[in-house]
Amino acid sequence: MGDTLTSEKSYLLLSGAISANLQFLSPEVVKHYLEHKDQIPFALARGFTVAPNPLEKFALLADLGIITVKADYVHGKQISSFLEKYPKMFYDYDKNITDANFPRPSRILKPGDKLWVRAYKQIVGGTTTSEERMTFLETQNVAIYTGAQGSSLVFEQKRDQLPKGFWYASFDKEERLWKDSDGNRGVPGVHADLNGDFNWSLGYLEGVWDVNRAFFGFCDLSSET
């Protein structure tokens, strides 16, 4: 039937060599091997190069500066009033982005709040997860989640500064996001296409993201914080 283990030979040889010599290795090395032996095939596949640190998969795309929540801001009506104010600014928008579907982001904004906004991009190939991106935001001290309302303010005040050709997610915790009939959690985002047109739409928290999907980071500069 031929040799069906060609692709596995290097893994089997290495694993066998380590296993045969466990008695000569320190307890720390043995423990490390037993806890990580499932990673050997992947290490061999990439030539034992170091796998990217998840926190090194992203970088600053644009520093958008400060946005200020205006005096007439009403949280419970922000989305509807925003769409009424800019009815022709979007070539399309997701009808599920409503005040009723996104009533309680982690950070509910109020008049006078100041937020420092930055946009980040993925700098490695392939895809990354929502969890990786939100973990990165936590390390940047910008993990203030403002949901759909935050993305609407960025559009209002900073749309001309958004690098074109990216879709910008405004992440939030799972329990804060609207869930569709299939159980998917919607992540609001603004698309600034290469022609300068905009779309307000939803991605999925459970999905994966590629290099064309950027994301906002909000840092709270309000006096009380």
Salt bridges, closest charged atoms under 4 A:
ASP3 OD2 - LYS9 NZ 2.95
GLU35 OE2 - LYS31 NZ 2.67
ASP113 OD2 - ARG107 NH1 3.03
ASP113 OD1 - LYS110 NZ 3.56
GLU132 OE2 - LYS57 NZ 2.76
GLU156 OE2 - LYS85 NZ 3.53
ASP220 OD2 - ARG107 NH2 2.76
GLU224 OE2 - LYS110 NZ 2.70
